[in-house]
């Protein structure tokens, strides 16, 4: 740990938030001299203060300890290349258009890698008027179900949440061709082109 880098980052983030040293110190129930000491690289925050400091400065604890914020490279605008994350605890769905660190329920989430569905795994897609009607015989019980369906084109994504013990059937507006993705709680993320 480089206390100088950590101090510079705390100073930068504090100023971005518009806090004085005294205001930040008061919010944390510490002295402003302690904040000054951190910012001058004369010491580092106590481990017990890191969660609160992280919250107040809107930054991960890891980045405070690294003493720098890692910027993501610009990936571009193709929504078909979006990255999907699902929390194993609460099944929260997070989508990112570029490289990102995601966390939920206190856990760091890993990017899901979509697998191309085999013929027997594909969802059934039929056209009804100007919509796609999507169904499947996939199990939909509490231990094994499809959590969400997403349809991604180059310029947009539509996500439809699915629930256990409901039959999987949904409709999507028929638009240009794209990628149909779905997440099985036991087998992961799959896709097929339509």
N, C-alpha and C positions, 0 to 999 in steps of 0.2 A: 504494500500500500504506500502510495506516494502522498504524504500529507499536504504537500504544496499543490498537487493537482486536485486533490479533494477540496481543498480550501478555495481554489480558483473556481471550481464548479459550483460550490455552495454560494460564493459571492455572485457569480453570474446568474444563477437561478433565483436567488433572493431578489436581485435587482429586477429581473424579468417579472417577478410577482409583485413588485412595487413595495416590498417590505423594507423597513429600516432594520438595522441590527437589533434595535430595541424591540420592535414589533415582533420579529421572528422569535426573539428570546422570550418575550411575554407569552406568546402562543405556546411555547414549549416549557414554560415554567423554569427557565434557566436564566442566567445573567447575560447581559449583552456583551460582557467581557469574554464570555465563553464563545459566543458566535464570532467575535473579533479574532479570538485566538485560532479558531478553525480556519477562518478566511486568510489569515497570515501564514498558515501552514505550521503553526506552533503546536498543533495537536489535532486529533480526529474525534468526531462524535462518538460517544459511548454507544456500544451495541444496543443498549436498551432504548436509545433515542432515535435510532435509525428508522423504525417504522413511522413514527410521527413526522420526522424530518422528510422522509420520502413522500408522505401524504401532503404535507404543506407545500413542498416544492414541485409536486406532480412529476416525480421521477422514480424509477425503480431503485431499490436499495443497491442492486448490483452496479448500477451506473454511478451512484454516489461513491461506492468503494473503488470503482475503476478510475474515478476522477475525470470522466469524459462521457459525452453523449455520442453514440454511434449513429450517424445519419445513414438512412437507407438510400440505395441507388434508385434512381427513377427507372421504373420498369416499363412504363408505357401505358396505353389506354385500353388494351385488349382485355375485355372482361372475361373471356374464355380462359385466360391465364391466371385468374384469381386463385388465391390460396384459401383453403377451408380448414377450420379448426373446430373441434367439438370437445366440450368439457366432459370428462368421464364421470364426474360427480352429478352435475345438474343437467347435462345434455344441452347446455347453451351452445348456440351456433355463432361462430365468428367468421367473417369473410374479410380478406385483405387483398387489395389490388397490387400489393408489392411485398417486399420482405418486411416482416414485423415480428416483434416479440409479443406473444399473447399469453395472458394468464387468466385464470378463472378459479374460483373456490380455493385460492391459495396455491394453485399448481401452475407451472409453466406448461403451456400447451404445445404440442408438436403438430406441424403441418401434416394434413392428411394427403397421401399420395393416391390420386384416383386410379383405379384399375379398370381397364376396358372390360366391359361385361361380356361374358360368353353368351351364346345364343339362348341357353337355358336360364341365364340370370337376368336377361333384359326385361325391362318393363314393357307392357303391352301398350302401344300407342296407336290410336285410331283417330281418324278425322271425323268430327261431327260438326257440320256446318263450317264455321270459321274458327273452330277450336280444336285442339288436340285433347282427346279423352285418354287419360293415363290410368291404367289399372295394373294389378299384380296379384298373384297367388302367394306372395311372400308372407311368411308368418307375421302376425301383428299382435303378439302377446307381450306382456311386461318384460320378459327376459330377452326377447328377440323380435325386433321390429324395425321398420324403416322410419327414421327420425325426421328426415326432411327430403324434399325433392327440390332441385334447383334447375332452372333452364337458363343457360348462359349463351349470349350472342356476343359479337364483338363489342357492342356498346351498352350492354345491360345484363342484369341478372334478376330473375324473379325467383324468390324462395317461398316454398309452401311447407309449413310445418305439418308433420303427421303425428298421430298419437297412437299408443298401443291400444289394442282391442277395438280399433275402428278399421273398417275395411279400407284398403288403400285404393282410392279412386279420386281423381282430381281432374280439373280442366285448366288448360292454359290457352291463351289467345294464340292462334296460329300466326306466327310471324316468319321471318326468314329462318333459314336453317341454323342450327346451333347444337349445343351440347346439353344433353339431359343428364343430370347427376343425381345420385341419391346416396344416403348414408344408412347402412345397416349397422345396428348397434353391436352385432357380433362379428361381422366380416369386413367392415370398413366402407370406404367411399368407392363408388362405381360410376361409370359413365357410358353413355351410348350416344352416337350422333343421330340427329333427326333433321 
